[in-house]
Amino acid sequence: MFLHQLALKTTRSLPEVTVTQPFGEGYDVFKVIDKVFVLSFHLHNKAAINLKVDPDHGAMLRDIYPYIHSGWHMNKQHWISVFEDEHLDEELVQDLVLNSYELVVNKLNKMQQKRIALLKSAP
């Protein structure tokens, strides 16, 4: 459960984020302006999150961390799955969530990007 709480805590501070459960209870989908950047779920009784990544970065992460795999039910090149693990690096997970958010924001239209930039800079 720690992994899911960490993902939730990290996303709460980000502008324009919504959380829905379109696949039912226990499957949280985090979106920024209707674009998915985190999925939170359980697989084989283990907490997991799917995150968007740069393909080269994702391959490197999968090679280094045994608890990071190709994205479950997602494009294997652009998504990773991070599983709850006793060696889970909290700072790494926070960075991965923020990176996933930024990758999606960078694909939004200019008006949406400006709105998010303004909301980030607001006190």
Backbone as numpy.savetxt, mean C-alpha at the origin, in Angstrom:
# Nx Ny Nz CAx CAy CAz Cx Cy Cz
-1.92 -9.05 12.96 -2.73 -7.84 12.96 -1.87 -6.57 12.96
-0.66 -6.67 13.48 0.21 -5.51 13.55 0.41 -4.89 12.17
0.59 -5.70 11.16 0.81 -5.21 9.80 -0.36 -4.36 9.33
-1.58 -4.84 9.56 -2.77 -4.09 9.14 -2.88 -2.77 9.89
-2.59 -2.79 11.18 -2.65 -1.56 11.98 -1.61 -0.56 11.51
-0.43 -1.04 11.16 0.63 -0.16 10.67 0.23 0.48 9.34
-0.34 -0.31 8.45 -0.79 0.23 7.16 -1.89 1.27 7.37
-2.84 0.99 8.24 -3.92 1.92 8.52 -3.38 3.21 9.12
-2.50 3.10 10.09 -1.91 4.27 10.73 -1.16 5.14 9.70
-0.43 4.50 8.80 0.35 5.23 7.80 -0.56 5.95 6.81
-1.65 5.32 6.42 -2.53 5.93 5.42 -3.40 7.05 5.99
-3.65 7.02 7.29 -4.53 8.03 7.90 -4.04 9.47 7.70
-2.74 9.65 7.60 -2.20 11.00 7.49 -2.15 11.49 6.04
-2.54 10.65 5.10 -2.43 11.01 3.68 -3.72 11.64 3.16
-3.60 12.71 2.38 -4.80 13.37 1.85 -5.55 12.54 0.80
-6.87 12.70 0.82 -7.77 12.12 -0.19 -7.81 10.59 -0.17
-7.52 9.99 0.98 -7.54 8.53 1.09 -8.90 8.08 1.63
-9.45 7.06 1.00 -10.68 6.43 1.48 -10.41 4.93 1.67
-11.19 4.32 2.55 -11.08 2.88 2.79 -12.46 2.28 2.58
-12.52 1.25 1.77 -13.78 0.55 1.52 -13.55 -0.95 1.69
-14.64 -1.69 1.68 -14.57 -3.15 1.77 -15.42 -3.77 0.66
-15.05 -3.55 -0.60 -15.87 -4.07 -1.70 -15.86 -5.60 -1.81
-14.88 -6.26 -1.20 -14.79 -7.71 -1.27 -15.29 -8.38 0.01
-15.87 -7.58 0.91 -16.41 -8.11 2.15 -15.57 -7.74 3.36
-16.09 -8.10 4.51 -15.42 -7.79 5.77 -14.05 -8.46 5.82
-13.07 -7.72 6.29 -11.72 -8.26 6.41 -10.83 -7.99 5.22
-11.39 -7.35 4.20 -10.62 -7.00 3.01 -10.73 -5.50 2.79
-9.78 -4.75 3.35 -9.80 -3.30 3.23 -9.07 -2.87 1.96
-9.69 -1.95 1.23 -9.11 -1.41 0.01 -8.90 0.09 0.23
-7.65 0.51 0.19 -7.30 1.92 0.39 -7.10 2.55 -0.98
-7.79 3.69 -1.18 -7.71 4.38 -2.46 -7.37 5.84 -2.26
-6.69 6.40 -3.24 -6.50 7.83 -3.31 -7.23 8.27 -4.57
-8.25 9.09 -4.38 -9.12 9.53 -5.48 -9.51 8.36 -6.38
-10.08 7.33 -5.79 -10.61 6.16 -6.49 -9.57 5.27 -7.17
-8.30 5.45 -6.84 -7.24 4.59 -7.38 -6.63 3.79 -6.23
-6.62 2.48 -6.35 -6.14 1.60 -5.29 -4.63 1.72 -5.12
-4.19 1.80 -3.84 -2.75 1.76 -3.56 -2.38 0.79 -2.45
-3.35 0.32 -1.66 -3.11 -0.71 -0.63 -4.33 -1.60 -0.53
-4.09 -2.89 -0.45 -5.15 -3.85 -0.12 -4.69 -4.59 1.13
-5.58 -4.74 2.09 -5.27 -5.37 3.36 -6.17 -6.60 3.52
-5.58 -7.76 3.82 -6.35 -9.00 3.85 -5.60 -10.05 4.67
-6.19 -11.22 4.79 -5.55 -12.39 5.40 -5.45 -13.48 4.34
-4.33 -14.17 4.32 -4.13 -15.28 3.40 -3.49 -16.41 4.19
-4.13 -17.56 4.21 -3.64 -18.71 4.98 -3.42 -18.31 6.45
-4.39 -17.58 7.00 -4.37 -17.13 8.40 -3.20 -16.20 8.74
-2.66 -15.55 7.73 -1.58 -14.60 7.94 -1.99 -13.24 7.39
-1.75 -12.18 8.18 -2.05 -10.83 7.71 -1.14 -10.49 6.53
-1.69 -9.79 5.55 -0.92 -9.41 4.37 -1.46 -8.09 3.82
-0.59 -7.38 3.11 -1.02 -6.19 2.37 -0.41 -6.24 0.98
-1.16 -5.78 0.00 -0.65 -5.62 -1.36 -0.33 -4.14 -1.56
0.82 -3.87 -2.18 1.27 -2.51 -2.42 1.79 -2.36 -3.84
1.54 -1.22 -4.42 2.04 -0.91 -5.75 3.53 -0.57 -5.62
4.35 -1.05 -6.56 5.79 -0.75 -6.55 6.30 -0.57 -7.97
7.43 0.10 -8.06 8.18 0.14 -9.32 8.67 -1.29 -9.57
8.55 -1.81 -10.79 8.91 -3.21 -11.05 10.33 -3.59 -10.60
11.32 -2.75 -10.85 12.70 -3.08 -10.44 12.83 -3.09 -8.92
12.17 -2.16 -8.27 12.20 -2.08 -6.82 11.52 -3.32 -6.21
10.42 -3.73 -6.80 9.70 -4.91 -6.32 10.55 -6.17 -6.41
11.27 -6.33 -7.51 12.13 -7.51 -7.68 13.24 -7.51 -6.63
13.82 -6.36 -6.37 14.87 -6.25 -5.36 14.32 -6.60 -3.97
13.14 -6.05 -3.64 12.54 -6.32 -2.33 12.25 -7.80 -2.14
11.73 -8.46 -3.19 11.44 -9.89 -3.10 12.71 -10.71 -2.89
13.82 -10.25 -3.47 15.09 -10.95 -3.30 15.67 -10.79 -1.90
15.43 -9.65 -1.26 16.04 -9.35 0.04 15.21 -9.83 1.22
13.90 -9.62 1.17 13.03 -9.88 2.32 12.18 -11.13 2.10
12.31 -12.12 2.97 11.54 -13.36 2.79 10.04 -13.19 2.98
9.60 -12.10 3.61 8.17 -11.87 3.84 7.53 -11.00 2.75
8.29 -10.70 1.68 7.75 -9.95 0.55 7.72 -10.86 -0.67
6.54 -10.94 -1.31 6.33 -11.81 -2.47 5.66 -11.01 -3.59
5.50 -11.65 -4.73 4.75 -11.03 -5.82 3.32 -10.78 -5.35
2.71 -9.75 -5.87 1.36 -9.36 -5.44 0.34 -10.45 -5.64
-0.32 -10.84 -4.56 -1.35 -11.87 -4.61 -2.58 -11.34 -5.35
-2.98 -12.01 -6.40 -4.13 -11.64 -7.24 -3.97 -10.28 -7.90
-2.73 -9.87 -8.10 -2.46 -8.57 -8.72 -1.42 -8.78 -9.83
-1.15 -7.72 -10.59 -0.09 -7.76 -11.59 1.23 -8.03 -10.86
1.88 -9.13 -11.16 3.07 -9.57 -10.43 4.26 -8.64 -10.61
4.23 -7.84 -11.65 5.33 -6.93 -11.93 5.19 -5.62 -11.16
3.96 -5.16 -10.96 3.72 -3.84 -10.39 3.22 -3.86 -8.94
3.00 -5.04 -8.39 2.47 -5.15 -7.03 3.27 -6.17 -6.24
3.40 -5.93 -4.93 4.01 -6.89 -4.02 3.02 -7.19 -2.89
3.20 -8.34 -2.28 2.46 -8.69 -1.07 3.47 -8.75 0.07
3.15 -8.05 1.16 3.97 -8.08 2.36 3.18 -8.87 3.40
3.83 -9.88 3.99 3.16 -10.74 4.96 3.66 -10.45 6.36
2.75 -10.59 7.33 3.12 -10.45 8.74 4.26 -11.41 9.03
5.27 -10.92 9.74 6.44 -11.72 10.04 7.11 -11.18 11.30
7.72 -12.04 12.07 8.36 -11.58 13.31 9.53 -10.66 13.04
10.10 -10.71 11.83 11.23 -9.85 11.48 10.80 -8.64 10.65
9.51 -8.39 10.59 8.97 -7.29 9.78 9.58 -5.96 10.20
10.07 -5.22 9.23 10.69 -3.92 9.47 9.61 -2.84 9.36
9.23 -2.26 10.50 8.14 -1.28 10.56 8.41 -0.08 9.65
9.61 0.43 9.68 9.96 1.59 8.86 9.88 1.26 7.37
10.31 0.06 7.00 10.22 -0.37 5.61 8.77 -0.41 5.15
7.89 -0.97 5.98 6.47 -1.06 5.62 5.88 0.34 5.44
6.20 1.25 6.35 5.70 2.63 6.23 6.20 3.26 4.92
7.47 3.07 4.62 8.03 3.61 3.37 7.35 3.00 2.15
7.08 1.71 2.19 6.43 1.04 1.06 5.00 1.54 0.85
4.29 1.78 1.94 2.92 2.32 1.84 2.97 3.72 1.24
3.88 4.56 1.72 4.00 5.92 1.19 4.43 5.91 -0.27
5.33 5.01 -0.62 5.77 4.90 -2.01 4.62 4.46 -2.91
3.81 3.52 -2.45 2.66 3.06 -3.21 1.70 4.23 -3.46
1.46 5.00 -2.41 0.59 6.18 -2.51 1.14 7.15 -3.57
2.43 7.45 -3.49 3.04 8.41 -4.43 3.01 7.90 -5.86
3.22 6.60 -6.06 3.14 6.05 -7.42 1.75 6.27 -8.02
0.73 6.10 -7.21 -0.64 6.29 -7.70 -0.93 7.78 -7.90
-0.52 8.62 -6.97 -0.74 10.06 -7.10 -0.07 10.58 -8.38
1.11 10.08 -8.70 1.82 10.53 -9.90 1.10 10.17 -11.19
0.17 9.25 -11.14 -0.62 8.86 -12.31 -1.95 9.61 -12.40
-2.29 10.39 -11.38 -3.52 11.18 -11.40 -3.36 12.36 -12.35
-4.48 12.99 -12.71 -4.36 14.15 -13.59 -3.77 15.34 -12.82
-3.32 16.34 -13.54 -2.61 17.48 -12.94 -3.45 18.20 -11.88
-4.72 18.35 -12.11 -5.59 19.03 -11.16 -5.65 18.26 -9.85
-5.82 16.96 -9.94 -5.86 16.12 -8.74 -4.52 16.14 -7.99
-3.43 16.12 -8.74 -2.10 16.18 -8.13 -1.90 17.51 -7.39
-2.35 18.60 -8.00 -2.22 19.91 -7.35 -3.05 19.97 -6.08
-4.25 19.42 -6.13 -5.11 19.40 -4.94 -4.43 18.65 -3.80
-3.86 17.51 -4.10 -3.18 16.71 -3.08 -1.96 17.45 -2.55
-1.22 18.09 -3.44 -0.04 18.86 -2.99 -0.46 19.99 -2.04
-1.56 20.65 -2.36 -2.06 21.71 -1.48 -2.51 21.17 -0.13
-3.18 20.04 -0.15 -3.64 19.44 1.11 -2.45 18.97 1.96
-1.39 18.49 1.32 -0.20 18.07 2.05 0.50 19.26 2.71
0.48 20.38 2.04 1.20 21.55 2.57 0.38 22.35 3.57
-0.92 22.06 3.67 -1.77 22.78 4.63 -1.38 22.40 6.06
-1.44 23.39 6.97 -1.06 23.09 8.37 -2.04 22.18 9.07
